[in-house]
Amino acid sequence: MSLDISAVRAIATLARIELGEEELAPLAGELSNILNFVEQLSEVNTDGIEPMNSVADLGLPMRADIVTDGDIADQILANAPEAAEGFFTVPKVVE
């Protein structure tokens, strides 16, 4: 797929990139080369290949999903300018 100068101008406008007229022709060639490469990728047979997040088969370390509050609510509320009944007190913002 090749892009002409008017298409590159429209893309630059959408991307809010200011380009001079002398920059449009070389950029059209570069973008066309990129699109041609992407078209080549669509020709590759990927049947039976599982999608990957990375080229390296790495897994993230997992931990047990256990809820803990730390039992330090009093210490946390001690940092607040005002607290009431175990909660932070804040000024009213809605009338």
Secondary structure in CASP SS format (residue, H / E / C, confidence):
PFRMAT SS
TARGET T0000
AUTHOR 0000-0000-0000
METHOD secondary structure of the structure
MODEL  1
M C 1.00
S C 1.00
L C 1.00
D C 1.00
I H 1.00
S H 1.00
A H 1.00
V H 1.00
R H 1.00
A H 1.00
I H 1.00
A H 1.00
T H 1.00
L H 1.00
A C 1.00
R C 1.00
I C 1.00
E C 1.00
L C 1.00
G C 1.00
E H 1.00
E H 1.00
E H 1.00
L H 1.00
A H 1.00
P H 1.00
L H 1.00
A H 1.00
G H 1.00
E H 1.00
L H 1.00
S H 1.00
N H 1.00
I H 1.00
L H 1.00
N H 1.00
F H 1.00
V H 1.00
E H 1.00
Q H 1.00
L H 1.00
S H 1.00
E C 1.00
V C 1.00
N C 1.00
T C 1.00
D C 1.00
G C 1.00
I C 1.00
E C 1.00
P C 1.00
M C 1.00
N C 1.00
S C 1.00
V C 1.00
A C 1.00
D C 1.00
L C 1.00
G C 1.00
L C 1.00
P C 1.00
M C 1.00
R C 1.00
A C 1.00
D C 1.00
I C 1.00
V C 1.00
T C 1.00
D C 1.00
G C 1.00
D C 1.00
I C 1.00
A H 1.00
D H 1.00
Q H 1.00
I H 1.00
L H 1.00
A C 1.00
N C 1.00
A C 1.00
P C 1.00
E C 1.00
A E 1.00
A E 1.00
E C 1.00
G C 1.00
F E 1.00
F E 1.00
T C 1.00
V C 1.00
P C 1.00
K C 1.00
V C 1.00
V C 1.00
E C 1.00
END
